[in-house]
Amino acid sequence: MKILQLLSLLLDYPLQTLVDAKDDLLLVVDSSTIDAGDKAAINQFIHARCESDLMDWQSDYDGLFERGRSLSLLIFEHIHGESRDRGQAMVNLVNQYKQAGLELGVKELPDYLPLYMEFLSTQGEQNTQIGLEEIAPVLAVLACRADQRKTDYAVIFHILLKLSRAEVDLADIRDQISNEKRDDTAKELDKVWEEEMVTFMGNDQADTGCGSGNRPSEQQRRDHFIPLNNELQNNSGSKLFAAATAKRV
């Protein structure tokens, strides 16, 4: 599904190659089957971002997605947080990628949303819808928080929700996050740094920074999808996700 691949690229860290591909991106949107309103919205995003200063775009991206956890693009961050369940969920997802023929690089985090989207884009339309439906609660929370930040990235999350065909109670989620304390301020970031400093100093593991360094190859483009073991459906630790899943199809 080309539109999902395009949305994956737009949600990844912006590089000059993406800016240079503006005309191609617009062609993909024009040939897609999303509705006219969504086409107009994503075209506006592409024009605004690709015609802006790249360093400003990158700085905005860092501020949104790399500071604090509320808009993290790591799927399991919003499900398991720092619990031990997160590690096992990552292992399970890596194994599922392997079963579908995708081998990740050592620096690739399997739950990085743009990577997961890119993978789904190779798996056929029905499997794409199923895969997005499974993470619909995460997409819904990200969409509402992006709306709250008044960022144009919100349109991407809303389109992904539509492609998932899942029904979620966005009004209830907006109500729940209305009094959320921002976690991207200097004060909150300092607090997190102080809490994690000891763990960081004792961490002997290799760098596992996320990014787009390993995408599915042509050999891995097959109509074969293995679900996420119902990670979201089985997670009952969050009222926010209970609300998001309440109206799922």
C-alpha positions as CSV (number, residue, x, y, z in Angstrom):
1,M,0.0,0.0,0.0
2,K,1.8,3.1,-1.3
3,I,0.0,5.6,0.8
4,L,1.0,3.8,4.0
5,Q,4.6,3.8,2.8
6,L,4.4,7.5,2.2
7,L,3.0,8.2,5.6
8,S,5.8,6.1,7.1
9,L,8.3,8.3,5.3
10,L,6.6,11.5,6.5
11,L,6.6,10.2,10.1
12,D,10.3,9.3,10.0
13,Y,13.1,11.8,10.7
14,P,13.1,14.3,7.9
15,L,16.1,14.3,5.5
16,Q,17.0,16.2,2.4
17,T,16.1,13.2,0.3
18,L,12.5,13.4,1.5
19,V,12.4,17.1,0.6
20,D,13.8,16.4,-2.9
21,A,11.0,13.8,-3.4
22,K,8.2,16.3,-2.8
23,D,6.7,16.0,-6.3
24,D,6.8,12.2,-6.1
25,L,5.1,12.3,-2.7
26,L,2.3,14.4,-4.1
27,L,1.8,12.0,-7.0
28,V,1.4,9.1,-4.5
29,V,-1.2,11.1,-2.6
30,D,-3.1,12.0,-5.8
31,S,-3.2,8.3,-6.9
32,S,-4.3,7.0,-3.5
33,T,-7.8,6.0,-2.5
34,I,-8.0,8.0,0.7
35,D,-10.9,10.6,0.7
36,A,-10.5,14.1,-0.8
37,G,-10.3,15.8,2.5
38,D,-7.5,13.6,3.7
39,K,-5.7,14.1,0.4
40,A,-5.9,17.9,0.8
41,A,-4.7,17.7,4.4
42,I,-1.7,15.5,3.6
43,N,-0.8,17.6,0.5
44,Q,-0.8,20.7,2.7
45,F,1.5,18.9,5.1
46,I,3.9,18.0,2.3
47,H,3.9,21.5,0.8
48,A,4.4,23.2,4.2
49,R,7.1,20.9,5.4
50,C,9.1,20.4,2.2
51,E,9.0,24.1,1.5
52,S,10.2,25.1,4.9
53,D,13.8,25.2,6.2
54,L,14.9,21.6,6.7
55,M,16.8,22.4,10.0
56,D,13.6,24.0,11.3
57,W,11.6,20.9,10.4
58,Q,14.2,18.6,12.0
59,S,14.2,20.8,15.2
60,D,10.4,20.6,15.3
61,Y,10.5,16.8,14.8
62,D,12.9,16.4,17.7
63,G,10.8,18.6,20.0
64,L,7.7,16.6,19.3
65,F,8.9,13.0,19.2
66,E,12.3,12.9,20.9
67,R,11.6,14.9,24.0
68,G,9.4,13.2,26.6
69,R,7.4,10.0,26.1
70,S,3.8,11.2,25.4
71,L,4.4,11.4,21.6
72,S,7.0,8.6,21.4
73,L,7.0,6.7,18.1
74,L,7.9,3.5,19.9
75,I,4.6,1.5,20.0
76,F,5.3,-0.4,23.2
77,E,6.2,2.7,25.1
78,H,2.5,3.5,25.2
79,I,1.5,0.0,26.2
80,H,4.1,-1.4,28.6
81,G,6.2,1.7,29.6
82,E,9.3,0.5,31.4
83,S,7.8,-2.8,32.6
84,R,9.5,-6.1,32.0
85,D,6.6,-7.0,29.6
86,R,8.0,-4.6,27.1
87,G,11.2,-6.6,26.6
88,Q,9.2,-9.8,25.9
89,A,6.9,-7.9,23.6
90,M,9.9,-6.7,21.6
91,V,11.3,-10.2,21.4
92,N,7.9,-11.5,20.1
93,L,7.7,-8.8,17.5
94,V,11.2,-9.5,16.2
95,N,10.3,-13.1,15.9
96,Q,7.2,-12.2,14.0
97,Y,9.2,-10.1,11.6
98,K,11.6,-13.0,11.1
99,Q,8.7,-15.4,10.3
100,A,7.6,-12.9,7.6
101,G,11.1,-12.8,6.2
102,L,12.3,-9.5,7.7
103,E,15.7,-9.3,9.4
104,L,16.3,-6.2,11.5
105,G,19.6,-4.5,11.9
106,V,21.3,-4.3,15.3
107,K,20.3,-0.7,15.8
108,E,16.7,-1.2,14.7
109,L,13.9,-1.1,17.4
110,P,11.1,-3.3,16.1
111,D,8.3,-1.3,17.6
112,Y,9.4,2.0,15.9
113,L,6.1,3.1,14.3
114,P,7.5,4.2,10.9
115,L,9.3,0.8,10.5
116,Y,6.1,-1.1,11.5
117,M,4.1,1.0,9.0
118,E,6.7,0.4,6.2
119,F,6.5,-3.4,6.9
120,L,2.7,-3.4,6.8
121,S,2.8,-1.6,3.5
122,T,4.4,-4.7,2.0
123,Q,1.8,-7.1,3.4
124,G,-1.3,-6.6,1.3
125,E,-4.3,-4.3,1.9
126,Q,-6.2,-6.6,4.2
127,N,-3.2,-7.4,6.3
128,T,-2.3,-3.7,6.5
129,Q,-5.8,-2.9,7.9
130,I,-5.5,-5.7,10.5
131,G,-2.0,-4.6,11.5
132,L,-3.2,-0.9,11.9
133,E,-6.3,-2.0,13.8
134,E,-4.1,-3.8,16.3
135,I,-2.3,-0.5,17.2
136,A,-5.4,1.7,16.8
137,P,-5.4,2.6,20.6
138,V,-1.9,3.9,20.3
139,L,-2.7,5.8,17.1
140,A,-5.7,7.3,18.8
141,V,-3.7,8.6,21.8
142,L,-1.0,10.0,19.5
143,A,-3.6,11.7,17.4
144,C,-5.3,13.4,20.4
145,R,-2.0,14.4,21.9
146,A,-0.8,15.8,18.5
147,D,-4.1,17.7,18.2
148,Q,-3.5,19.1,21.7
149,R,0.0,20.3,20.6
150,K,-1.6,21.9,17.5
151,T,0.9,20.2,15.2
152,D,0.2,19.3,11.6
153,Y,1.6,15.8,12.3
154,A,-1.8,15.1,13.8
155,V,-3.2,14.6,10.3
156,I,-1.0,11.6,9.8
157,F,-2.2,9.8,12.9
158,H,-5.8,10.5,12.0
159,I,-5.4,9.1,8.5
160,L,-3.8,6.0,10.0
161,L,-6.8,5.6,12.3
162,K,-9.1,5.8,9.3
163,L,-7.1,3.2,7.4
164,S,-7.3,0.9,10.5
165,R,-11.2,1.1,10.3
166,A,-11.2,0.8,14.1
167,E,-13.7,2.8,16.0
168,V,-12.3,4.6,19.1
169,D,-13.8,7.1,21.4
170,L,-11.6,10.1,20.6
171,A,-13.8,12.4,22.7
172,D,-13.2,10.3,25.8
173,I,-9.4,10.2,25.2
174,R,-9.3,14.0,24.7
175,D,-11.1,14.4,28.0
176,Q,-8.7,12.1,29.8
177,I,-5.6,13.9,28.5
178,S,-6.9,17.4,28.9
179,N,-5.1,17.8,32.2
180,E,-2.0,15.8,31.3
181,K,1.2,17.5,32.5
182,R,3.6,18.1,29.6
183,D,6.6,15.8,29.8
184,D,8.7,17.7,27.2
185,T,9.6,20.7,29.4
186,A,13.1,21.3,30.6
187,K,12.0,20.6,34.2
188,E,10.4,17.3,33.4
189,L,13.3,16.2,31.1
190,D,15.8,17.0,33.9
191,K,13.7,14.9,36.3
192,V,13.7,11.9,33.9
193,W,17.5,12.3,33.4
194,E,18.1,12.3,37.1
195,E,15.9,9.2,37.6
196,E,17.6,7.3,34.7
197,M,21.2,8.4,35.2
198,V,22.3,5.4,37.4
199,T,20.7,3.0,35.0
200,F,22.3,4.7,32.0
201,M,25.8,4.6,33.6
202,G,25.4,0.9,34.3
203,N,24.1,0.0,30.8
204,D,26.6,-2.1,28.9
205,Q,24.3,-2.8,25.9
206,A,25.1,-1.5,22.5
207,D,23.4,1.6,21.1
208,T,19.9,0.7,20.0
209,G,18.8,4.0,18.5
210,C,15.8,3.8,16.3
211,G,15.6,5.0,12.7
212,S,14.9,3.9,9.1
213,G,18.1,2.1,8.4
214,N,16.5,-1.3,7.6
215,R,13.5,-1.5,5.4
216,P,11.8,-4.6,3.9
217,S,13.4,-5.8,0.7
218,E,11.6,-6.8,-2.4
219,Q,12.0,-10.5,-1.3
220,Q,10.1,-9.6,1.9
221,R,7.2,-8.1,0.1
222,R,4.7,-10.9,0.5
223,D,1.0,-11.1,1.3
224,H,1.8,-12.6,4.7
225,F,1.0,-11.0,8.1
226,I,1.5,-12.2,11.6
227,P,-0.4,-10.2,14.2
228,L,1.1,-8.7,17.3
229,N,-0.1,-11.4,19.6
230,N,-3.0,-9.1,20.6
231,E,-0.6,-7.1,22.8
232,L,-3.1,-4.2,22.9
233,Q,-6.2,-6.3,23.5
234,N,-4.6,-8.2,26.3
235,N,-3.2,-5.1,28.0
236,S,-5.6,-4.0,30.8
237,G,-3.3,-1.7,32.8
238,S,-4.4,1.6,31.3
239,K,-7.8,3.4,31.4
240,L,-6.7,5.3,28.4
241,F,-6.4,2.2,26.3
242,A,-9.6,0.8,27.7
243,A,-11.4,3.9,26.4
244,A,-9.6,3.6,23.0
245,T,-10.5,0.0,22.6
246,A,-14.1,0.3,23.8
247,K,-15.6,0.9,20.3
248,R,-13.2,-1.2,18.3
249,V,-14.8,-3.1,15.4
